[in-house]
Amino acid sequence: MSTSSNTISSPKLIVTIDDTTMLNKIKNAIKMLRGVGSISVVTPQKSDLDLAHEDVKAGRVTKWNSVDELFDTVLK
């Protein structure tokens, strides 16, 4: 069994940054702290609902006059 320096029992600090232009400066500042083993940057994924709202705003929608017309289109 191999051991890793980043074990599950290692404490983690999560920092949320609103201004992404400061990301590199904040990463460099954290690297200077004693005891920091690694730094990972994770960008949040957009939810399906967020993506759907973007589609609506961009006009990527389809309108049908009736449910029958919808099913005719979908089942083709």
C-alpha positions, 0 to 999 in steps of 0.5 A: 500500500502506498502512502500519499502526502495529501491524505484524507486526514489532512485538513483543507482550507476552502477560500471563495474568491469573488474577484478572479483577477486576484486569483494569482496574487492570492495563490502566491500569498497562500504558497508563502504560508508555512505548512501549505502542502498544495494549492488547487483551483476549482471553478464551479460548474454551472447547474443545468438550470443556469445553462437553461436560463442562458439558453432562454436569454440567448433565444435558444428556445423552441415554441409550439402551438400545442402539445400535439405539435410538441409530441409530433416534433419530439417523436419524429 
